[in-house]
Amino acid sequence: MNRPSRRTTIAALVTGGLLAGALTIVATNSSSSGDARPVAASVEPQQDTIVAGEQLQLAESGAKTVAVPALAKAGTSQQVCASTDSRWVRVRFRELTLAGKDTVTVTGSAGGQYTLKATNWAGKAFYTRAFAGNCVTVKPNFTSSASSYRVDAYQAGVLATVTVAAAGDICGSACNQTRPLVEAMNPTAVITAGDNAYESGTLSEYNNSYNPQWGVFKSKTFPTPGNHEYVTANAKGYFDYFNGVGQATGRAGDRTKGYYSYDVGDWHFVALNSNIAKTSTSAQVQWLRADLAASTKPCTAAYWHHSRFAAGNYSDNTSVQPFFQALYDYKADLVISGHDHNYIRFAPSKPDGTKDTTNGVRQLLIGTGGRALYGAGGTTKATIEKKDYNTFGVGKLTLTATGYTADFVPVAGRTFTDSVQGTCHPK
């Protein structure tokens, strides 16, 4: 007997700081016999740190994160709906195993479609990109009995913009001046482009210099290390501060690697370690290429310490070109770097610095977080669009599913500013 799907309204108490309200869930199992079985749902807290086996997803402000129990029959189509006021929905795949050319297609009720393949996060839980409307349909296209999937949660919301604060070369003597800028931005995430605590990145320097200022953002910070962190053997102070003393992994990723990725809204972020092996055949660059291939997001940003392009105390650094090459090959959109203590906005570029307005990756050098500034002097093959050598400040990235606005926000009393917009490359 065929049964229609049932609409269930759940009064949801949201834990972990998310908002409470009534959610309308529709989730059906549709088998080949025509049976449709309702799937219940419950609200869960949003994860906010790096965990093995899961691709971290930070949601837009006000978004609801809702758990959905497993299908009664594996391998069948599934529809999940949020409340009717939701403008978008993204679903989490707890499991995705695809044999051969089998795929899973996700479609939004108001538009948008993405087909998942075997390269997408094999063996890792992840959220898709957001789809327009308040419902998504998940449809498997299987020919092999070895293929399977399981959706166990979704996020839904109204706002479609996220804010990320970014700077490198931080504490320094002036990080007390840049801290209020980040506070005013109230970002979803804070990224650091290395040399966070001078002079040597010891745990004591992190606790006594960095922590009283930028440490207030620790619960939303996703850092990378600089050369000053590695003055201390194996960047021990850096990893002990962000991960916990002696802890193998945490906010700064695996301490034997120092590179990791996560998602913010509909942007994929990759944190890289420019202080360890980074040739095209290195484990880090091979991981980077696999990570970029796995992402389902429409926009991509990466960040690390040593700038590929620079024109201050330093010049261009070819040792990080394999990073840039991988990002260019996978149509990434933004790179954030530090090391040179100044601000430079470069035009979208090929890895060799040639301007490329079609497929180029834009680098923002934001080495202005609070360490003494450097003047001009170095040479670059890339095209400089805007530069300043005299102003401490923080980058403010306002991100949507289609593009970005990048602003340079100066400390109090300074007048230099910058702003640029860009559209994400088709992927």
C-alpha positions as CSV (number, residue, x, y, z in Angstrom):
1,M,0.0,0.0,0.0
2,N,1.3,3.4,-0.9
3,R,1.5,6.0,1.9
4,P,2.1,9.7,1.5
5,S,5.0,11.3,3.2
6,R,4.1,12.8,6.5
7,R,4.9,16.4,7.5
8,T,5.9,16.7,11.2
9,T,6.4,19.9,13.2
10,I,9.0,19.5,15.9
11,A,9.4,22.1,18.7
12,A,13.2,22.1,18.8
13,L,15.3,23.1,21.7
14,V,18.7,23.9,20.3
15,T,21.8,23.2,22.3
16,G,25.3,24.5,22.0
17,G,24.3,28.1,21.5
18,L,22.1,27.7,18.4
19,L,18.7,29.2,18.4
20,A,15.5,27.5,19.4
21,G,12.3,27.4,17.4
22,A,9.8,25.2,15.5
23,L,11.2,23.1,12.7
24,T,9.2,21.4,10.0
25,I,10.9,18.3,8.7
26,V,9.9,16.1,5.8
27,A,12.1,13.1,5.2
28,T,10.9,10.1,3.3
29,N,12.1,6.6,2.3
30,S,11.0,5.8,-1.2
31,S,11.5,2.2,-2.1
32,S,10.9,0.5,-5.4
33,S,7.7,-0.9,-4.1
34,G,6.3,2.7,-3.6
35,D,6.3,2.7,0.2
36,A,7.1,6.0,1.8
37,R,8.1,6.1,5.4
38,P,8.6,9.3,7.4
39,V,12.0,9.9,9.0
40,A,12.1,11.8,12.3
41,A,14.7,14.4,13.1
42,S,16.2,16.1,16.2
43,V,18.4,19.1,16.7
44,E,22.1,18.8,17.5
45,P,24.9,21.2,18.5
46,Q,27.2,22.5,15.9
47,Q,30.8,21.1,16.0
48,D,33.4,23.9,16.1
49,T,36.8,22.1,16.0
50,I,38.8,19.7,13.8
51,V,37.9,16.1,14.4
52,A,39.3,13.0,12.6
53,G,36.9,11.5,10.2
54,E,34.7,14.6,9.8
55,Q,34.9,17.6,7.6
56,L,34.2,20.5,9.9
57,Q,31.3,22.8,8.7
58,L,30.8,26.2,10.3
59,A,27.3,27.5,9.4
60,E,25.9,31.0,8.7
61,S,24.6,33.1,11.6
62,G,21.2,31.8,12.8
63,A,21.4,28.5,11.0
64,K,19.8,25.4,12.5
65,T,21.7,22.1,12.6
66,V,19.3,19.2,12.7
67,A,20.0,15.5,13.0
68,V,18.1,13.0,10.8
69,P,18.0,9.3,11.7
70,A,19.0,6.8,9.1
71,L,16.7,5.6,6.3
72,A,14.7,2.5,7.0
73,K,16.0,1.0,3.7
74,A,19.5,1.9,2.6
75,G,20.2,3.1,-1.0
76,T,16.8,4.7,-1.6
77,S,16.0,8.3,-2.4
78,Q,15.4,10.7,0.5
79,Q,13.9,14.2,0.8
80,V,14.7,16.5,3.8
81,C,12.8,19.7,4.4
82,A,13.3,22.5,6.9
83,S,10.8,25.1,8.0
84,T,9.2,27.0,5.2
85,D,11.1,30.2,6.0
86,S,14.4,28.6,5.3
87,R,16.2,30.1,2.3
88,W,18.7,27.3,1.9
89,V,19.5,23.7,3.1
90,R,22.7,21.7,3.1
91,V,22.8,18.0,4.1
92,R,25.5,16.0,5.8
93,F,26.6,12.7,4.5
94,R,27.7,10.5,7.4
95,E,28.7,7.9,4.9
96,L,29.3,7.9,1.2
97,T,30.7,4.8,-0.5
98,L,30.5,4.9,-4.3
99,A,31.8,2.0,-6.5
100,G,32.8,2.5,-10.1
101,K,30.8,5.3,-11.7
102,D,28.0,5.3,-9.2
103,T,26.8,8.7,-8.0
104,V,24.5,10.5,-5.7
105,T,22.7,13.7,-6.9
106,V,21.4,16.3,-4.5
107,T,18.8,18.8,-5.7
108,G,17.4,21.9,-4.1
109,S,13.7,22.6,-4.2
110,A,14.3,26.1,-5.5
111,G,17.2,25.4,-7.7
112,G,20.7,24.0,-7.7
113,Q,22.0,20.5,-8.2
114,Y,25.3,18.7,-7.4
115,T,26.3,15.2,-8.3
116,L,28.7,13.4,-5.8
117,K,31.3,11.0,-7.1
118,A,33.8,8.6,-5.6
119,T,36.3,11.4,-5.2
120,N,34.1,13.4,-2.7
121,W,35.3,12.8,0.8
122,A,35.6,9.0,0.8
123,G,35.5,7.7,4.3
124,K,34.7,11.1,5.8
125,A,31.5,12.7,7.0
126,F,30.8,16.0,5.3
127,Y,28.2,18.7,4.4
128,T,27.4,19.5,0.8
129,R,27.1,23.0,-0.5
130,A,23.8,24.8,0.3
131,F,20.9,24.5,-2.1
132,A,18.2,27.1,-2.6
133,G,14.8,26.5,-1.0
134,N,13.7,24.7,2.1
135,C,14.0,21.1,0.8
136,V,16.6,18.9,-0.8
137,T,16.2,15.6,-2.6
138,V,19.0,13.0,-2.4
139,K,18.8,10.6,-5.2
140,P,21.3,7.6,-5.5
141,N,22.3,6.4,-9.0
142,F,23.7,3.0,-8.1
143,T,24.5,0.0,-10.3
144,S,26.7,-1.7,-7.7
145,S,25.6,-3.3,-4.5
146,A,28.8,-2.0,-2.9
147,S,27.6,1.6,-3.1
148,S,25.8,3.2,-0.2
149,Y,25.1,6.5,1.5
150,R,23.7,7.8,4.7
151,V,22.4,11.3,5.4
152,D,22.3,12.0,9.2
153,A,21.9,15.8,9.5
154,Y,21.3,19.1,7.7
155,Q,21.8,22.8,8.2
156,A,19.2,25.3,7.2
157,G,18.9,29.1,7.4
158,V,18.0,32.5,6.1
159,L,21.2,34.4,6.0
160,A,23.6,33.4,3.3
161,T,26.7,35.4,4.2
162,V,29.6,34.6,6.6
163,T,32.4,36.8,7.8
164,V,36.0,35.7,8.4
165,A,38.8,37.8,9.9
166,A,42.3,37.3,8.7
167,A,45.8,38.5,9.5
168,G,49.4,37.2,10.1
169,D,52.4,38.4,12.1
170,I,50.3,39.3,15.1
171,C,51.8,39.6,18.6
172,G,54.1,41.7,18.3
173,S,53.7,45.0,20.1
174,A,50.4,46.1,18.4
175,C,48.0,43.2,18.6
176,N,46.2,45.1,21.3
177,Q,45.3,47.5,18.5
178,T,44.1,44.9,16.0
179,R,42.1,42.9,18.6
180,P,39.2,45.5,18.7
181,L,38.9,45.3,14.9
182,V,38.2,41.5,15.0
183,E,35.8,42.0,17.9
184,A,33.8,44.6,15.8
185,M,33.7,42.2,12.9
186,N,32.2,39.4,15.1
187,P,33.4,36.8,12.6
188,T,32.3,33.2,12.2
189,A,36.0,32.3,12.0
190,V,39.4,33.9,12.6
191,I,42.3,32.7,10.5
192,T,46.0,33.5,11.3
193,A,48.7,33.4,8.7
194,G,51.5,32.5,11.0
195,D,54.0,34.2,13.3
196,N,51.2,34.6,15.8
197,A,53.4,34.9,19.0
198,Y,56.9,36.5,18.9
199,E,59.8,35.9,19.2
200,S,59.9,32.1,19.2
201,G,56.3,30.8,19.5
202,T,56.9,29.3,22.9
203,L,53.9,28.3,25.0
204,S,54.9,31.0,27.5
205,E,54.8,33.6,24.7
206,Y,51.4,32.4,23.5
207,N,50.0,32.5,27.0
208,N,51.5,35.9,28.0
209,S,51.5,37.8,24.7
210,Y,48.9,36.3,22.3
211,N,46.3,34.9,24.7
212,P,45.4,38.2,26.5
213,Q,44.6,39.7,23.1
214,W,43.8,37.4,20.2
215,G,43.3,34.5,22.6
216,V,39.7,35.8,23.1
217,F,39.0,34.4,19.7
218,K,40.6,31.0,20.3
219,S,37.3,29.1,20.1
220,K,36.8,30.3,16.5
221,T,40.5,30.5,15.4
222,F,41.9,28.2,12.7
223,P,45.6,29.0,12.8
224,T,48.7,28.3,10.7
225,P,52.3,28.4,11.9
226,G,55.1,30.8,10.8
227,N,58.8,30.5,10.8
228,H,58.9,32.1,14.3
229,E,56.8,29.2,15.7
230,Y,59.4,26.8,14.4
231,V,62.2,28.6,16.3
232,T,60.8,26.3,19.0
233,A,61.5,22.7,18.0
234,N,58.6,21.2,16.0
235,A,56.5,24.3,16.8
236,K,55.7,22.7,20.1
237,G,54.5,25.9,21.8
238,Y,52.1,26.6,18.9
239,F,50.6,23.1,19.0
240,D,50.5,23.0,22.8
241,Y,48.5,26.3,22.8
242,F,46.0,25.5,20.1
243,N,45.6,21.7,20.6
244,G,46.4,21.4,24.3
245,V,49.7,20.4,25.9
246,G,50.8,17.1,24.4
247,Q,47.6,16.7,22.4
248,A,48.2,15.1,19.0
249,T,45.4,17.0,17.2
250,G,42.9,19.9,17.7
251,R,42.4,23.4,16.4
252,A,45.8,23.4,14.6
253,G,45.4,20.0,13.1
254,D,47.8,17.0,13.5
255,R,50.9,18.4,15.2
256,T,53.1,16.2,12.9
257,K,51.6,18.0,9.9
258,G,50.1,21.4,10.7
259,Y,47.8,21.4,7.7
260,Y,44.1,20.7,7.5
261,S,40.9,21.9,6.0
262,Y,37.3,22.8,7.0
263,D,34.3,24.6,5.5
264,V,32.7,28.0,6.4
265,G,29.3,28.6,4.8
266,D,29.8,27.6,1.2
267,W,33.5,28.2,1.2
268,H,36.2,25.5,1.5
269,F,39.2,26.7,3.6
270,V,42.6,25.0,3.5
271,A,45.2,25.8,6.1
272,L,48.7,24.9,4.9
273,N,52.2,24.7,6.6
274,S,54.9,26.5,4.6
275,N,57.5,25.5,7.2
276,I,57.7,21.8,6.2
277,A,58.2,19.9,2.9
278,K,56.1,21.5,0.2
279,T,57.5,20.3,-3.1
280,S,55.1,19.0,-5.8
281,T,55.8,15.4,-4.6
282,S,55.6,16.1,-0.9
283,A,52.9,14.5,1.3
284,Q,51.4,17.9,2.0
285,V,50.9,18.9,-1.6
286,Q,49.6,15.4,-2.5
287,W,47.2,15.8,0.4
288,L,46.2,19.3,-0.8
289,R,45.3,18.0,-4.3
290,A,43.2,15.2,-2.9
291,D,41.5,17.6,-0.5
292,L,40.6,20.0,-3.3
293,A,39.3,17.2,-5.4
294,A,37.1,16.0,-2.5
295,S,35.5,19.4,-1.8
296,T,31.9,20.0,-2.8
297,K,31.9,23.8,-2.2
298,P,31.6,26.4,-4.9
299,C,34.3,28.6,-3.5
300,T,37.8,27.9,-2.1
301,A,40.3,29.9,0.0
302,A,43.7,28.8,1.3
303,Y,46.2,30.4,3.7
304,W,49.7,29.9,5.0
305,H,52.7,32.0,6.2
306,H,55.3,32.6,3.5
307,S,53.8,34.7,0.7
308,R,54.1,33.4,-2.9
309,F,54.2,37.0,-4.0
310,A,55.8,39.8,-2.0
311,A,57.3,43.3,-2.5
312,G,58.5,44.5,0.9
313,N,61.2,43.2,3.1
314,Y,60.9,40.0,1.0
315,S,60.4,39.2,-2.7
316,D,58.5,36.4,-4.4
317,N,59.0,33.0,-2.8
318,T,59.0,30.1,-5.3
319,S,59.2,27.4,-2.6
320,V,55.4,27.7,-2.1
321,Q,54.6,27.7,-5.8
322,P,53.4,24.0,-5.6
323,F,50.7,25.2,-3.2
324,F,49.7,27.9,-5.7
325,Q,49.8,25.5,-8.6
326,A,47.5,23.0,-7.0
327,L,45.0,25.8,-6.0
328,Y,45.1,27.2,-9.6
329,D,44.6,23.8,-11.1
330,Y,41.5,23.3,-8.9
331,K,40.1,26.8,-9.6
332,A,40.6,28.2,-6.1
333,D,39.7,31.8,-5.5
334,L,41.6,33.4,-2.6
335,V,45.0,33.0,-0.9
336,I,45.9,34.8,2.4
337,S,49.5,35.0,3.5
338,G,51.8,36.9,5.8
339,H,55.6,36.9,6.6
340,D,56.1,40.3,4.9
341,H,54.8,42.8,7.5
342,N,52.7,45.0,5.2
343,Y,49.5,44.9,3.1
344,I,49.4,44.1,-0.6
345,R,46.5,43.1,-2.8
346,F,47.6,41.3,-5.9
347,A,45.6,40.8,-9.1
348,P,44.3,37.3,-9.8
349,S,47.4,35.4,-11.0
350,K,48.8,32.2,-12.4
351,P,51.3,30.4,-10.2
352,D,54.2,32.3,-12.0
353,G,52.7,35.7,-11.3
354,T,51.2,36.3,-14.7
355,K,47.9,38.2,-14.4
356,D,44.9,36.0,-15.2
357,T,41.5,37.6,-14.8
358,T,39.7,34.4,-15.9
359,N,41.1,31.6,-13.8
360,G,43.7,33.4,-11.6
361,V,43.9,33.1,-7.8
362,R,44.0,36.4,-5.9
363,Q,46.6,36.7,-3.1
364,L,46.0,39.0,-0.2
365,L,49.2,39.6,1.8
366,I,48.0,40.7,5.3
367,G,51.1,40.7,7.5
368,T,49.7,43.6,9.5
369,G,48.4,41.9,12.7
370,G,50.6,43.6,15.2
371,R,54.3,43.0,14.6
372,A,56.6,46.0,13.5
373,L,55.9,46.8,9.9
374,Y,58.3,46.4,6.9
375,G,58.8,49.0,4.2
376,A,59.1,48.5,0.4
377,G,62.1,47.0,-1.4
378,G,61.4,43.5,-2.7
379,T,60.4,42.7,-6.2
380,T,57.5,40.7,-7.6
381,K,56.4,39.2,-10.9
382,A,52.8,39.5,-9.9
383,T,50.6,42.6,-10.5
384,I,50.1,44.8,-7.4
385,E,46.6,46.4,-7.3
386,K,46.9,48.1,-3.9
387,K,49.6,48.3,-1.2
388,D,50.4,50.0,2.1
389,Y,53.5,49.7,4.3
390,N,52.5,51.9,7.2
391,T,49.2,50.5,8.7
392,F,48.4,47.8,11.1
393,G,45.0,46.2,10.3
394,V,42.9,43.1,9.7
395,G,41.4,41.6,6.6
396,K,37.6,41.2,6.7
397,L,36.3,38.6,4.3
398,T,32.5,38.7,3.6
399,L,31.7,35.5,1.8
400,T,28.7,34.2,-0.1
401,A,28.1,31.1,-2.3
402,T,29.1,33.1,-5.4
403,G,31.9,35.4,-4.3
404,Y,33.6,37.6,-1.8
405,T,34.2,41.1,-0.6
406,A,37.7,41.6,1.0
407,D,38.2,44.7,3.1
408,F,41.4,45.9,4.8
409,V,40.3,47.5,8.1
410,P,42.9,49.7,9.7
411,V,43.5,50.3,13.4
412,A,42.1,53.3,15.1
413,G,43.7,56.6,14.0
414,R,44.9,55.3,10.6
415,T,43.2,56.1,7.3
416,F,44.4,53.6,4.7
417,T,41.6,51.2,3.6
418,D,41.0,48.8,0.8
419,S,38.1,46.8,-0.6
420,V,37.8,44.4,-3.5
421,Q,35.1,42.1,-4.8
422,G,35.4,38.9,-6.7
423,T,33.3,36.1,-8.1
424,C,34.1,32.4,-7.5
425,H,35.4,30.4,-10.4
426,P,33.0,27.7,-11.7
427,K,34.1,24.3,-10.3
